[in-house]
Amino acid sequence: MKTLFVNIKCELGCAYQVATEIVEIDGVSEVYSISGEYDLLIKCYISAERDEGRFVIDEIQKIKDIKNTSTIIAFNAFS
């Protein structure tokens, strides 16, 4: 299992609409509204065989009103 965090910048006034579409994507675990440079932060779990780039491009970036994304691939969880 791979863990990804994706920051999403939305068109003005569209963050909540985008969030409601993102929560429906298979592999998306959590969606947060955040402050700062980006509007949303999503946590995703995808299978080890799945390509991270394809997941972000094919599943996330195709959503209407997303302007930009920034992806972080997590290696280990310390808890």
ROMIVEX-145709 format. One record per residue (C-alpha): residue number from 1; residue in one letter; x, y, z. Coordinates in pm, 1 decimal. Example, Ala and Ser with C-alpha at 12.3 -4.5 7.8 and 13.67 -1.06 7.14 Angstrom:
! ROMIVEX-145709
   num   residu          X          Y          Z
     1        A     1230.0     -450.0      780.0
     2        S     1367.0     -106.0      714.0
! end
This chain:
! ROMIVEX-145709
   num   residu          X          Y          Z
     1        M        0.0        0.0        0.0
     2        K      127.0      348.0      -91.0
     3        T       32.6      665.2       95.7
     4        L        2.8      994.3      -91.3
     5        F      -82.8     1342.8       24.3
     6        V     -210.1     1574.8     -246.6
     7        N     -245.4     1950.2     -205.6
     8        I     -510.2     2096.7     -434.5
     9        K     -561.7     2455.0     -547.4
    10        C     -915.2     2520.9     -673.5
    11        E    -1080.4     2792.8     -874.6
    12        L    -1212.5     3066.0     -645.6
    13        G    -1529.2     2961.7     -464.2
    14        C    -1512.3     2597.3     -577.0
    15        A    -1325.5     2418.1     -295.8
    16        Y    -1633.6     2260.1     -135.8
    17        Q    -1769.1     2142.8     -471.1
    18        V    -1432.2     1989.2     -559.7
    19        A    -1410.7     1824.1     -216.1
    20        T    -1747.8     1653.5     -261.9
    21        E    -1624.5     1498.9     -588.2
    22        I    -1287.3     1395.6     -447.2
    23        V    -1433.2     1200.2     -155.0
    24        E    -1597.0      966.7     -409.3
    25        I    -1263.6      860.7     -565.5
    26        D    -1152.3      507.5     -478.2
    27        G     -831.2      538.1     -277.9
    28        V     -907.8      873.3     -118.1
    29        S     -911.1      831.6      259.5
    30        E     -950.5     1185.7      395.2
    31        V    -1018.2     1534.0      256.0
    32        Y     -935.4     1849.5      451.9
    33        S    -1014.5     2212.5      381.9
    34        I     -693.4     2402.1      462.7
    35        S     -555.8     2755.3      470.8
    36        G     -254.0     2882.7      284.5
    37        E     -135.6     2834.8      -71.8
    38        Y     -366.8     2537.1     -133.0
    39        D     -737.8     2490.6      -62.5
    40        L     -760.5     2116.6        3.5
    41        L     -534.7     1843.1      138.0
    42        I     -621.9     1484.4       60.3
    43        K     -478.1     1163.3      200.8
    44        C     -482.8      864.9      -32.1
    45        Y     -400.7      497.2       -1.5
    46        I     -337.5      316.3     -329.2
    47        S     -217.6      -35.8     -401.5
    48        A      154.6      -99.0     -440.0
    49        E      100.0     -190.1     -805.7
    50        R      -82.6      131.3     -890.6
    51        D      113.5      414.6    -1052.6
    52        E      106.3      729.4     -837.4
    53        G      132.3      963.4    -1132.7
    54        R     -153.3      799.7    -1318.4
    55        F     -367.7      807.6    -1004.4
    56        V     -316.5     1182.6     -962.1
    57        I     -350.7     1265.9    -1332.0
    58        D     -637.2     1031.2    -1420.7
    59        E     -842.4     1046.7    -1101.7
    60        I     -775.4     1382.9     -935.0
    61        Q     -653.3     1637.8    -1188.6
    62        K     -944.5     1568.9    -1424.3
    63        I    -1195.0     1710.1    -1176.7
    64        K    -1343.7     2037.1    -1296.5
    65        D    -1226.0     2351.9    -1113.2
    66        I     -890.0     2211.9     -995.0
    67        K     -618.1     2460.0    -1091.9
    68        N     -306.1     2294.5     -949.4
    69        T     -185.7     2000.6     -742.7
    70        S      125.3     1912.6     -545.7
    71        T      184.4     1549.5     -447.7
    72        I      386.2     1412.8     -157.4
    73        I      467.5     1041.8     -146.3
    74        A      500.9      912.8      210.7
    75        F      763.1      646.5      285.0
    76        N      696.2      552.3      648.5
    77        A      447.4      634.2      921.6
    78        F      584.4      686.9     1271.7
    79        S      318.7      655.3     1538.0
! end
